[in-house]
Amino acid sequence: MASQPLLDVKDLVQRYTLPRESLFRPPAQVHALNGVSVQVEAGKSLGIVGESGSGKSTFARVVMALERPTSGQVALLGRDLNRIPADQLRRAR
């Protein structure tokens, strides 16, 4: 029987809206993360490598629940980090 992963990230998307440049056009968006999924088993580690601006820091902030994702889910031991109370989130971090 397979155990649940320590960290389970599903379809993570993070977009940032840029300041509006024109009154007649919608503001532009930066797609920092686009459908990232990862599972980390207990006792294992994960390295994130990429060019500057590729979303590594954004991924870390969203996984630590320092930012809410545009969409997707981050679960630690099966619990969605964006749905737990603040005191439990502090302990989880």
Contacts in CASP RR format, 6 or more apart in sequence:
PFRMAT RR
TARGET T0000
AUTHOR 0000-0000-0000
METHOD contacts of the structure
MODEL  1
MASQPLLDVKDLVQRYTLPRESLFRPPAQVHALNGVSVQVEAGKSLGIVG
ESGSGKSTFARVVMALERPTSGQVALLGRDLNRIPADQLRRAR
3 41 0 8 1.000
3 42 0 8 1.000
4 77 0 8 1.000
4 78 0 8 1.000
5 39 0 8 1.000
5 40 0 8 1.000
5 41 0 8 1.000
5 42 0 8 1.000
6 40 0 8 1.000
6 41 0 8 1.000
6 42 0 8 1.000
6 43 0 8 1.000
6 44 0 8 1.000
6 76 0 8 1.000
6 77 0 8 1.000
7 38 0 8 1.000
7 39 0 8 1.000
7 40 0 8 1.000
7 46 0 8 1.000
7 63 0 8 1.000
7 74 0 8 1.000
7 75 0 8 1.000
7 76 0 8 1.000
8 38 0 8 1.000
8 39 0 8 1.000
8 73 0 8 1.000
8 74 0 8 1.000
8 75 0 8 1.000
8 78 0 8 1.000
9 36 0 8 1.000
9 37 0 8 1.000
9 38 0 8 1.000
9 39 0 8 1.000
9 63 0 8 1.000
9 73 0 8 1.000
9 74 0 8 1.000
9 75 0 8 1.000
10 37 0 8 1.000
10 72 0 8 1.000
10 73 0 8 1.000
10 75 0 8 1.000
11 35 0 8 1.000
11 36 0 8 1.000
11 37 0 8 1.000
11 71 0 8 1.000
11 72 0 8 1.000
11 73 0 8 1.000
12 33 0 8 1.000
12 35 0 8 1.000
12 36 0 8 1.000
12 37 0 8 1.000
12 59 0 8 1.000
12 62 0 8 1.000
12 69 0 8 1.000
12 71 0 8 1.000
12 72 0 8 1.000
12 73 0 8 1.000
12 74 0 8 1.000
13 31 0 8 1.000
13 33 0 8 1.000
13 34 0 8 1.000
13 35 0 8 1.000
13 36 0 8 1.000
13 69 0 8 1.000
13 70 0 8 1.000
13 71 0 8 1.000
13 72 0 8 1.000
14 31 0 8 1.000
14 32 0 8 1.000
14 33 0 8 1.000
14 58 0 8 1.000
14 62 0 8 1.000
14 67 0 8 1.000
14 69 0 8 1.000
14 70 0 8 1.000
15 29 0 8 1.000
15 30 0 8 1.000
15 31 0 8 1.000
15 32 0 8 1.000
15 70 0 8 1.000
16 29 0 8 1.000
16 30 0 8 1.000
16 32 0 8 1.000
17 27 0 8 1.000
17 28 0 8 1.000
17 29 0 8 1.000
18 27 0 8 1.000
18 28 0 8 1.000
18 29 0 8 1.000
18 30 0 8 1.000
19 27 0 8 1.000
20 26 0 8 1.000
20 27 0 8 1.000
21 27 0 8 1.000
21 28 0 8 1.000
32 55 0 8 1.000
32 58 0 8 1.000
33 55 0 8 1.000
33 58 0 8 1.000
33 59 0 8 1.000
33 62 0 8 1.000
33 69 0 8 1.000
35 72 0 8 1.000
36 59 0 8 1.000
38 46 0 8 1.000
40 46 0 8 1.000
48 56 0 8 1.000
48 59 0 8 1.000
48 60 0 8 1.000
49 56 0 8 1.000
50 56 0 8 1.000
58 67 0 8 1.000
61 67 0 8 1.000
62 68 0 8 1.000
62 69 0 8 1.000
62 74 0 8 1.000
63 74 0 8 1.000
63 81 0 8 1.000
64 93 0 8 1.000
65 74 0 8 1.000
65 81 0 8 1.000
65 82 0 8 1.000
65 89 0 8 1.000
65 92 0 8 1.000
65 93 0 8 1.000
68 82 0 8 1.000
69 82 0 8 1.000
73 80 0 8 1.000
73 82 0 8 1.000
74 80 0 8 1.000
74 81 0 8 1.000
74 82 0 8 1.000
75 81 0 8 1.000
76 92 0 8 1.000
79 92 0 8 1.000
81 89 0 8 1.000
81 92 0 8 1.000
84 92 0 8 1.000
END
